Amino acid sequence: MPDVNLPDLSLPNVSEAQLDIPTVVKLGTPGASTHPPRILLLYGSLRERSYSRFLTLEAERILRRFGAETRVFDPRDLPIVDSVPAEHPKVAELRELSLWSEGQVWCSPERHGAVTGILKNQIDWLPLESRGVRPTQGRTLAVMQVSGGSQSFNAVNTLRLLGRWMRMITIPNQSSVPKAYEEFDGAGRMKPGPLYDRVVDVMEELMKFTLLTRDISGHLTDRYSERKERAAKESAADLAVLSGATGGR
């Protein structure tokens, strides 16, 4: 009897003959890390039949097929930002997953021409810096949206802005699924077609960018202005130590 708790990772809409698994060897990065890329996926709806969750889970299946290690964060019970201390279990879980990740996927419904508060709340809980650690900087990011009506890019454009603000490497490709209620079957699986193929494209590109950048993300995000600021602080600290050492003479 099959284990009902195991996720369905089948990809019936994928043509295996055309599936090209990204690897560090193909990307010509000898000496790079060989562990599976670690991808965190966030979605922006709490509805029982949530198309952003369905699209996110479809993306997870594809990423798993490409060899990634994935985590999908459940936004239920995540408090409104700043309403509780950062030590709250759901906040701590989200921040730990962001630190664990090497790449992320953000997927939001478009509501009133923008991302939902559910997704924005998750992003708002991720600090730019905490005790010298940056849980988003240098990580790759893929953005996706679902719409109830015609094709739109308002949500993914906003997510790109947020990704830039969080100092992430947002990949060029993206997925926008119009009339999402027509694109998923009763079991929540995405139907075959060009929109599904675009999701495969986006996840393939995310894998490639993650493999290319994860070992050098510190170098890619190192900034002249920050090095200059650190040097000034170190110089001031050295001067203070020197002054303390000679002050008793």
Rosetta silent file (secondary structure, phi, psi, omega in degrees, C-alpha in Angstrom):
SEQUENCE: MPDVNLPDLSLPNVSEAQLDIPTVVKLGTPGASTHPPRILLLYGSLRERSYSRFLTLEAERILRRFGAETRVFDPRDLPIVDSVPAEHPKVAELRELSLWSEGQVWCSPERHGAVTGILKNQIDWLPLESRGVRPTQGRTLAVMQVSGGSQSFNAVNTLRLLGRWMRMITIPNQSSVPKAYEEFDGAGRMKPGPLYDRVVDVMEELMKFTLLTRDISGHLTDRYSERKERAAKESAADLAVLSGATGGR
SCORE:     score description
SCORE:     0.000 S_00000001
   1 L     0.000  128.144 -177.701    0.000    0.000    0.000 S_00000001
   2 L   -66.066  148.777  177.282    1.531    3.380   -0.980 S_00000001
   3 L   -77.283  113.372 -175.863    2.462    5.863    1.744 S_00000001
   4 L   -70.702  -13.740 -179.153   -0.142    8.631    1.451 S_00000001
   5 L   -83.529  -13.194  179.123    2.176   11.045    3.263 S_00000001
   6 L   -74.991  136.314  178.485    4.745   10.998    0.467 S_00000001
   7 L   -69.424  149.639  176.496    4.432   13.956   -1.924 S_00000001
   8 L   -81.414  106.595 -177.541    3.484   13.250   -5.524 S_00000001
   9 L  -102.632   12.695  179.591    6.660   14.102   -7.423 S_00000001
  10 L   -68.629  150.291  179.093    5.518   12.764  -10.781 S_00000001
  11 L  -127.656   71.400 -176.032    5.830   15.017  -13.823 S_00000001
  12 L   -65.691  -19.453 -177.780    3.361   13.604  -16.357 S_00000001
  13 L   -93.053    0.233 -178.360    3.443   16.792  -18.442 S_00000001
  14 L   -94.311  136.366  173.098    7.219   16.785  -18.898 S_00000001
  15 L   -88.907  105.069 -174.335    8.877   15.369  -21.982 S_00000001
  16 H   -59.700  -32.563 -177.724   11.828   13.489  -20.476 S_00000001
  17 H   -64.226  -27.070 -179.036   13.684   13.409  -23.796 S_00000001
  18 H  -100.842    1.446 -177.837   13.898   17.207  -23.781 S_00000001
  19 L   -83.141  119.186 -178.415   14.627   17.565  -20.058 S_00000001
  20 L  -110.928  107.836 -176.153   18.204   18.771  -19.547 S_00000001
  21 L   -75.258  119.074  178.101   19.297   18.461  -15.903 S_00000001
  22 L   -66.549  134.792  176.668   21.564   21.395  -14.947 S_00000001
  23 L  -138.446  160.880  178.800   24.865   20.291  -13.376 S_00000001
  24 L   -66.096  -28.539  179.184   28.085   22.006  -12.328 S_00000001
  25 L   -66.169  -46.588  179.805   29.928   19.970  -14.972 S_00000001
  26 L   -64.362  -31.101 -178.059   27.742   21.313  -17.783 S_00000001
  27 L   -86.144   -2.342  174.671   28.153   24.839  -16.466 S_00000001
  28 L    66.485   44.064  179.003   31.935   24.511  -16.439 S_00000001
  29 L  -121.081   71.632 -179.776   32.504   25.330  -12.776 S_00000001
  30 L   -62.521  143.859 -179.490   35.110   22.789  -11.588 S_00000001
  31 L    84.484   -0.491 -179.195   35.682   22.736   -7.860 S_00000001
  32 L   -76.092  163.439  177.003   32.187   24.000   -7.139 S_00000001
  33 L   -57.530  144.708 -177.761   29.999   22.598   -4.389 S_00000001
  34 L  -110.911   -2.730  179.470   28.405   19.308   -5.349 S_00000001
  35 L   -72.076  156.733 -179.820   25.534   19.140   -2.838 S_00000001
  36 L   -59.548  136.190  175.234   21.981   19.620   -4.183 S_00000001
  37 L   -55.849  138.505 -176.798   21.020   23.298   -4.508 S_00000001
  38 E  -101.027  114.586 -173.407   18.860   24.308   -1.556 S_00000001
  39 E  -118.740  127.350  174.416   15.699   26.115   -2.667 S_00000001
  40 E  -101.627  133.764 -179.350   13.062   27.728   -0.422 S_00000001
  41 E  -117.658  130.218  178.634    9.603   28.310   -1.924 S_00000001
  42 E  -119.274  141.092  176.378    7.091   30.890   -0.635 S_00000001
  43 E  -131.318  165.937 -165.207    3.484   31.333   -1.761 S_00000001
  44 L  -123.202   38.193  178.666    0.884   33.987   -1.026 S_00000001
  45 L  -150.997  146.270  178.847   -2.562   32.566   -0.317 S_00000001
  46 L  -108.025    6.174  179.962   -4.311   30.686    2.484 S_00000001
  47 L   -62.987  150.335  177.539   -7.283   29.512    0.439 S_00000001
  48 L   -61.482  -44.627  175.677   -8.055   25.794    0.489 S_00000001
  49 L  -103.956   78.900 -174.736   -7.877   25.783   -3.304 S_00000001
  50 L   -96.280  116.108 -178.230   -4.931   28.134   -3.620 S_00000001
  51 H   -73.505  -28.964  175.278   -3.553   28.445   -7.136 S_00000001
  52 H   -67.575  -35.805  176.042   -0.372   30.133   -5.928 S_00000001
  53 H   -69.210  -42.367  177.973    0.208   27.110   -3.685 S_00000001
  54 H   -58.855  -44.628 -179.454   -0.576   24.731   -6.557 S_00000001
  55 H   -65.955  -38.602  178.144    1.885   26.566   -8.816 S_00000001
  56 H   -63.734  -43.484  179.559    4.500   26.558   -6.058 S_00000001
  57 H   -67.608  -32.744  175.449    4.125   22.826   -5.508 S_00000001
  58 H   -65.895  -42.145  177.244    4.393   22.269   -9.271 S_00000001
  59 H   -62.643  -38.556  179.121    7.613   24.283   -9.258 S_00000001
  60 H   -62.748  -42.839  179.280    8.870   22.197   -6.336 S_00000001
  61 H   -59.083  -43.356 -179.892    8.271   18.967   -8.252 S_00000001
  62 H   -64.779  -44.072  179.041   10.260   20.303  -11.197 S_00000001
  63 H   -61.951  -40.531  176.962   13.091   21.478   -8.946 S_00000001
  64 H   -60.852  -40.817  179.497   13.201   18.065   -7.278 S_00000001
  65 H   -65.307  -32.946  176.528   13.467   16.466  -10.713 S_00000001
  66 L   -76.203   -7.396  176.490   16.371   18.788  -11.491 S_00000001
  67 L   102.832    9.704 -178.900   18.086   17.544   -8.322 S_00000001
  68 L   -81.094  155.968  167.745   17.370   20.367   -5.882 S_00000001
  69 E   -98.004  128.961 -171.016   16.638   19.993   -2.189 S_00000001
  70 E  -125.753  154.533  170.683   13.487   21.982   -1.473 S_00000001
  71 E  -138.862  133.521  174.081   11.451   23.375    1.382 S_00000001
  72 E  -109.562  121.535 -178.986    7.998   24.985    1.052 S_00000001
  73 L   -83.559  130.986  176.573    7.118   27.362    3.887 S_00000001
  74 L   -89.889  112.098 -174.535    3.534   27.181    5.161 S_00000001
  75 L   -77.491   -4.421  177.987    2.464   30.799    5.889 S_00000001
  76 L   -62.441  139.260  177.980   -0.447   29.791    8.098 S_00000001
  77 L    72.706    7.832  173.006   -0.047   31.039   11.677 S_00000001
  78 L   -80.336  118.433 -176.873    2.740   33.448   10.719 S_00000001
  79 L   -66.175  161.153  174.022    1.929   36.613   12.719 S_00000001
  80 L   -61.090  139.891 -175.639    1.749   40.054   11.171 S_00000001
  81 L   -54.829  135.579  178.350    5.226   41.548   10.994 S_00000001
  82 L    72.741    3.807  178.726    6.362   43.291   14.219 S_00000001
  83 L   -84.173  -16.364  178.379    3.294   42.069   16.153 S_00000001
  84 L  -139.166  163.426  175.822    5.393   39.496   18.035 S_00000001
  85 L   -65.045  156.921 -178.989    9.096   39.127   18.840 S_00000001
  86 L   -65.648  -12.572  178.893   11.337   37.608   16.174 S_00000001
  87 L   -79.472   -4.930  178.088   11.764   34.578   18.439 S_00000001
  88 L   -52.602  138.587 -174.211    8.199   33.464   17.624 S_00000001
  89 H   -54.306  -42.259 -178.876    8.395   29.840   16.330 S_00000001
  90 H   -70.113  -36.895  177.245    6.954   30.585   12.875 S_00000001
  91 H   -65.785  -45.361  179.360    9.195   33.623   12.411 S_00000001
  92 H   -61.910  -39.386  178.265   12.235   31.652   13.534 S_00000001
  93 H   -61.276  -46.619 -179.543   11.294   28.831   11.151 S_00000001
  94 H   -62.541  -44.944 -178.475   11.035   31.211    8.192 S_00000001
  95 H   -66.632  -38.665  178.262   14.326   32.937    8.976 S_00000001
  96 H   -65.230  -39.139  177.783   16.157   29.650    9.452 S_00000001
  97 H   -65.544  -38.000  178.395   14.838   28.384    6.112 S_00000001
  98 H   -65.354  -41.007  176.807   15.998   31.570    4.402 S_00000001
  99 H   -64.944  -36.480  179.277   19.471   31.155    5.901 S_00000001
 100 H   -66.857  -32.785 -170.581   19.477   27.506    4.797 S_00000001
 101 L   -73.668  154.057  169.947   18.525   28.375    1.231 S_00000001
 102 L  -111.277  -14.611  176.267   20.809   29.120   -1.690 S_00000001
 103 E  -153.189  161.398 -178.928   17.904   30.161   -3.914 S_00000001
 104 E  -140.128  157.452  172.609   14.253   31.018   -3.479 S_00000001
 105 E  -124.827  126.448  176.329   10.959   31.007   -5.391 S_00000001
 106 E  -114.657  127.504 -178.377    8.298   33.615   -4.589 S_00000001
 107 E  -131.892  123.493 -177.620    4.793   33.067   -5.957 S_00000001
 108 E  -130.019  144.556  162.982    1.873   35.435   -5.357 S_00000001
 109 E   -66.987  153.279  170.049   -1.657   35.855   -6.579 S_00000001
 110 L   -90.951  119.448 -179.619   -2.255   39.263   -8.082 S_00000001
 111 E  -127.264  122.391 -177.169   -4.758   41.021   -5.846 S_00000001
 112 L    53.391   37.829  175.501   -5.849   44.600   -6.552 S_00000001
 113 L    77.662   14.527 -176.604   -2.926   44.904   -8.951 S_00000001
 114 E  -148.590 -179.557  175.742   -0.276   43.901   -6.422 S_00000001
 115 L   -73.748  161.142  179.598    1.134   41.034   -4.369 S_00000001
 116 L   -80.839  157.666  175.645   -0.910   39.736   -1.458 S_00000001
 117 H   -63.011  -29.368  179.795   -0.317   40.691    2.140 S_00000001
 118 H   -60.280  -46.103  179.676    0.290   37.002    2.891 S_00000001
 119 H   -74.714  -42.217 -179.303    3.430   36.944    0.741 S_00000001
 120 H   -60.960  -35.646  178.652    4.566   40.460    1.625 S_00000001
 121 H   -62.333  -38.981  178.233    4.325   39.565    5.318 S_00000001
 122 H   -64.710  -44.655 -179.344    6.733   36.673    4.804 S_00000001
 123 H   -65.968  -38.686 -178.864    9.218   38.889    2.991 S_00000001
 124 H   -65.134  -25.498  178.655    8.863   41.630    5.609 S_00000001
 125 L   -77.296  -11.689  179.942    9.877   39.180    8.344 S_00000001
 126 L   -91.222  111.565 -178.298   13.223   38.584    6.574 S_00000001
 127 L   -74.149  152.888  172.882   15.708   41.226    7.750 S_00000001
 128 L   -65.553  -34.495  179.991   18.336   42.664    5.457 S_00000001
 129 L  -154.852  140.588  176.344   20.844   41.983    8.216 S_00000001
 130 E  -144.657  110.859 -179.611   20.762   40.424   11.665 S_00000001
 131 L    54.692   43.538  176.744   23.916   40.206   13.790 S_00000001
 132 L    80.662   -0.313 -179.475   26.103   40.394   10.725 S_00000001
 133 E  -109.148  134.918 -179.352   24.157   37.688    8.871 S_00000001
 134 L  -114.387  109.291 -172.601   22.104   38.468    5.753 S_00000001
 135 L   -77.500   -3.593  177.883   19.403   35.867    5.119 S_00000001
 136 L  -126.236  -27.136 -172.505   18.644   36.930    1.530 S_00000001
 137 L   -59.041  133.325  175.520   21.707   38.662    0.076 S_00000001
 138 L    83.205   -7.379  178.673   23.391   36.807   -2.775 S_00000001
 139 L   -82.935  149.305  176.454   20.701   34.148   -3.074 S_00000001
 140 E   -78.006  158.548 -177.735   19.038   33.539   -6.407 S_00000001
 141 E  -145.249  132.216  170.024   15.336   34.283   -6.841 S_00000001
 142 E  -114.646  139.419 -177.100   12.635   33.205   -9.292 S_00000001
 143 E  -118.520  142.762 -179.710    9.291   35.053   -9.290 S_00000001
 144 E  -143.217  157.561  174.986    5.864   33.772  -10.336 S_00000001
 145 E  -146.687  157.025  171.208    2.255   34.940  -10.148 S_00000001
 146 E  -122.328  148.208  179.502   -1.249   33.671  -10.752 S_00000001
 147 L  -130.830  149.947  175.618   -4.181   35.798  -11.872 S_00000001
 148 L   -83.110  -18.059 -178.040   -7.926   35.289  -11.885 S_00000001
 149 L  -118.069 -142.703 -175.279   -8.274   37.270  -15.107 S_00000001
 150 L   -71.966  172.681 -177.102   -6.215   38.086  -18.176 S_00000001
 151 L   -56.776  134.431  179.640   -2.441   38.078  -18.442 S_00000001
 152 L  -150.077  156.852  179.883   -0.745   40.513  -16.084 S_00000001
 153 L  -129.643   15.948 -178.244    2.730   41.142  -14.721 S_00000001
 154 H   -61.206  -45.210 -176.493    2.009   43.506  -11.826 S_00000001
 155 H   -67.982  -45.995 -178.937    2.783   40.960   -9.110 S_00000001
 156 H   -66.279  -33.053  176.467    6.004   39.639  -10.653 S_00000001
 157 H   -64.052  -40.920  177.521    7.187   43.214  -11.266 S_00000001
 158 H   -65.946  -40.498  179.161    6.620   44.001   -7.589 S_00000001
 159 H   -64.159  -34.801  176.125    8.395   40.805   -6.557 S_00000001
 160 H   -64.125  -42.502  177.995   11.366   41.813   -8.702 S_00000001
 161 H   -60.452  -44.475  179.528   11.518   45.152   -6.932 S_00000001
 162 H   -64.715  -41.035  178.676   11.405   43.391   -3.567 S_00000001
 163 H   -61.401  -41.033  177.166   14.072   40.909   -4.636 S_00000001
 164 H   -63.567  -41.723 -179.187   16.378   43.742   -5.638 S_00000001
 165 H   -65.058  -32.749  179.238   15.734   45.483   -2.330 S_00000001
 166 L   -85.945    8.488  175.539   16.591   42.258   -0.489 S_00000001
 167 L    61.217   43.159  178.889   19.848   42.128   -2.506 S_00000001
 168 L  -103.295  159.912  178.065   18.963   38.905   -4.288 S_00000001
 169 E   -93.916   94.348 -176.358   19.997   37.715   -7.754 S_00000001
 170 E   -84.904  122.168 -174.149   16.630   37.692   -9.514 S_00000001
 171 L   -70.499  156.106 -177.496   16.772   35.582  -12.666 S_00000001
 172 L   -63.497  -40.690 -174.816   15.563   37.059  -16.001 S_00000001
 173 L   -77.007  159.694 -179.414   12.781   34.546  -16.678 S_00000001
 174 L  -157.367  166.018  179.537    9.452   34.527  -14.828 S_00000001
 175 E  -125.573  129.580  173.816    6.046   32.850  -14.842 S_00000001
 176 E  -130.142  119.350 -175.167    2.641   34.558  -14.976 S_00000001
 177 E  -109.053  104.975  177.894   -0.402   32.304  -15.163 S_00000001
 178 L   -79.601  158.577  179.612   -3.635   34.055  -16.254 S_00000001
 179 L    42.117   56.607 -172.800   -7.063   32.567  -15.541 S_00000001
 180 H   -58.978  -28.123 -179.757   -5.387   30.177  -13.143 S_00000001
 181 H   -62.528  -18.404  178.350   -8.671   28.402  -12.422 S_00000001
 182 H   -91.886  -11.578 -170.206   -8.468   26.981  -15.958 S_00000001
 183 L  -100.550   -2.447 -178.831   -4.870   25.768  -15.650 S_00000001
 184 E  -127.237  141.941 -179.697   -5.167   23.296  -12.770 S_00000001
 185 L   -83.724 -175.755 -176.349   -7.154   20.078  -12.537 S_00000001
 186 L   -62.918  -25.145  179.499   -9.298   18.912   -9.637 S_00000001
 187 L   -89.062    1.315  179.808   -6.267   17.458   -7.853 S_00000001
 188 L    84.598   11.855  177.269   -4.377   20.762   -8.091 S_00000001
 189 L   -90.427  139.659 -178.617   -1.986   19.580  -10.804 S_00000001
 190 E   -74.146  137.600 -178.336   -1.113   22.017  -13.561 S_00000001
 191 L   -76.321  153.700  177.899   -2.361   21.071  -17.002 S_00000001
 192 L   -67.596  152.452  178.801    0.082   20.624  -19.916 S_00000001
 193 L   149.207 -179.042 -177.853    0.627   23.527  -22.270 S_00000001
 194 H   -58.711  -35.574 -179.430    2.801   26.592  -22.900 S_00000001
 195 H   -67.487  -38.455  175.892    2.182   28.016  -19.413 S_00000001
 196 H   -66.269  -43.133 -179.985    3.388   24.796  -17.807 S_00000001
 197 H   -60.304  -34.865  178.260    6.405   24.704  -20.102 S_00000001
 198 H   -64.246  -37.957  178.063    7.287   28.249  -18.997 S_00000001
 199 H   -62.740  -41.097  175.944    7.370   27.080  -15.377 S_00000001
 200 H   -61.093  -43.599  177.677    9.840   24.362  -16.372 S_00000001
 201 H   -55.766  -46.664 -175.650   11.916   27.039  -18.156 S_00000001
 202 H   -65.267  -43.649 -179.157   11.958   29.236  -15.051 S_00000001
 203 H   -68.996  -35.563  175.411   12.990   26.441  -12.688 S_00000001
 204 H   -61.244  -44.986 -179.793   15.685   25.277  -15.108 S_00000001
 205 H   -66.115  -39.479  177.826   17.077   28.817  -15.229 S_00000001
 206 H   -60.847  -43.249  178.207   16.912   29.144  -11.440 S_00000001
 207 H   -60.342  -44.994 -177.838   18.934   25.948  -11.064 S_00000001
 208 H   -62.636  -46.926 -179.175   21.567   27.177  -13.520 S_00000001
 209 H   -66.121  -35.336  179.369   21.956   30.571  -11.845 S_00000001
 210 H   -67.293  -45.326  177.822   22.079   28.971   -8.397 S_00000001
 211 H   -61.625  -37.660 -178.083   24.782   26.522   -9.433 S_00000001
 212 H   -71.569  -34.002 -168.183   26.770   29.329  -11.052 S_00000001
 213 H  -108.901  -18.011 -169.209   26.586   31.812   -8.184 S_00000001
 214 L   -63.100  -32.634 -179.035   26.192   30.005   -4.862 S_00000001
 215 L   -81.918  -14.363 -178.205   29.934   29.476   -4.271 S_00000001
 216 L  -122.901   16.826 -177.257   30.843   33.055   -5.156 S_00000001
 217 H   -61.910  -33.720  177.399   27.817   34.931   -3.828 S_00000001
 218 H   -62.648  -40.646  178.101   29.980   36.544   -1.135 S_00000001
 219 H   -70.226  -40.242 -178.398   32.299   37.927   -3.798 S_00000001
 220 H   -64.771  -30.583 -176.062   29.432   38.998   -6.059 S_00000001
 221 L  -102.962    3.213  177.027   27.780   40.987   -3.270 S_00000001
 222 L   -71.578  131.687 -172.491   30.943   42.437   -1.726 S_00000001
 223 L  -119.772  140.701  176.974   30.770   46.232   -2.018 S_00000001
 224 H   -55.341  -48.129 -175.780   33.410   48.934   -2.139 S_00000001
 225 H   -61.520  -36.348  179.845   31.361   51.237    0.106 S_00000001
 226 H   -74.577  -37.021  175.388   30.990   48.542    2.765 S_00000001
 227 H   -63.012  -40.217  179.298   34.687   47.633    2.637 S_00000001
 228 H   -63.975  -41.722  179.658   35.508   51.312    3.067 S_00000001
 229 H   -65.751  -41.617  178.371   33.139   51.585    6.033 S_00000001
 230 H   -63.354  -41.327 -179.295   34.624   48.462    7.660 S_00000001
 231 H   -62.828  -40.254  179.129   38.141   49.782    7.176 S_00000001
 232 H   -63.949  -41.261  179.292   37.205   53.089    8.837 S_00000001
 233 H   -66.338  -40.799  179.164   35.717   51.257   11.825 S_00000001
 234 H   -66.138  -38.069  178.371   38.754   49.005   12.136 S_00000001
 235 H   -65.379  -42.371  178.327   41.060   52.012   11.954 S_00000001
 236 H   -64.540  -38.749  179.418   39.072   53.797   14.661 S_00000001
 237 H   -66.328  -41.526  178.148   39.150   50.685   16.833 S_00000001
 238 H   -63.393  -39.898  179.176   42.913   50.338   16.389 S_00000001
 239 H   -64.718  -39.259  179.648   43.374   53.988   17.268 S_00000001
 240 H   -65.447  -40.387  178.165   41.266   53.561   20.402 S_00000001
 241 H   -64.728  -43.722 -179.730   43.355   50.560   21.485 S_00000001
 242 H   -64.160  -41.930  179.039   46.563   52.467   20.823 S_00000001
 243 H   -63.501  -38.553  178.784   45.295   55.488   22.750 S_00000001
 244 H   -67.782  -34.233 -178.007   44.360   53.247   25.675 S_00000001
 245 H   -72.456  -28.737 -177.487   47.762   51.617   25.660 S_00000001
 246 H  -102.688   -3.328 -174.584   49.619   54.957   25.776 S_00000001
 247 L   -68.658  -23.193 -177.723   47.184   56.858   27.935 S_00000001
 248 L   -87.593   -1.724 -177.651   48.853   55.885   31.208 S_00000001
 249 L   -78.879    0.000    0.000   52.276   57.203   30.261 S_00000001
